[in-house]
Amino acid sequence: MILLGLTGGIASGKSTVVDILKKHGYQIIDLDLISREVVSPGQKAYKKILGEFGQGILLEDKTLDRKKLGEIIFSDQDLRKKLNSFTHPEIFKLLIKRIVWHYLKGTRILIIDAPLLFESGLSKWVQKVVVVYVPSHVQLQRLISRDSSLSNDSSELARKKISSQQSLEEKKRLADYVVDNQGSLDDLDRKCEDLESWILKLKMPFYSRNNILVCLSVILLILVLYLKF
């Protein structure tokens, strides 16, 4: 199985690329969705977050108020690290389960959609990395135009949001393949066709790191099931 990492930045158009690839039949694991699953009521990470931040970060339905929590950790690196220490291990465990499931199902190409692919260290476990890129001025313009809470008068807030992530220039430098998304949707469609041509030419080395990860995960899963019975 070929594991590909797909990442970008806020307002880079990564989600649009994901939608196009899904329409073309690619199997994609969305780490944003997994991160929501692990903090749903009753989950281990959810309980740890409540213990640290209190009941004030809950909505009426007892789910996390992600916007409020984001505001709390936005300018506090220590709190952000603490939150990550609660969620990242649970995200990784669920990710491994999903990868193993695809491996056993016979999925040939599996794409991991991860906004923090490099920051989380997941880039080490995929065969290739694809980055959806736009220049910083385009990123800023798109973020302001799409976010109703921002305006030209609050462009400084938009810049802070962008700077809170690893820069797209750095991600571009680390990428194996770059989808330049400065143009129109039609341009992006054509560039996704080029991306798919590149993906189909990839070959999986037998002793790749992600093959080892999957094999070890399958063995661990079998052991867990064996011990249960």
Summary of the structure (lengths in Angstrom):
residues: 229
radius of gyration: 19.0
end to end distance: 29.5
largest distance: 62.3
contacts: 647
relative contact order: 0.19
helix: 60%
strand: 12%
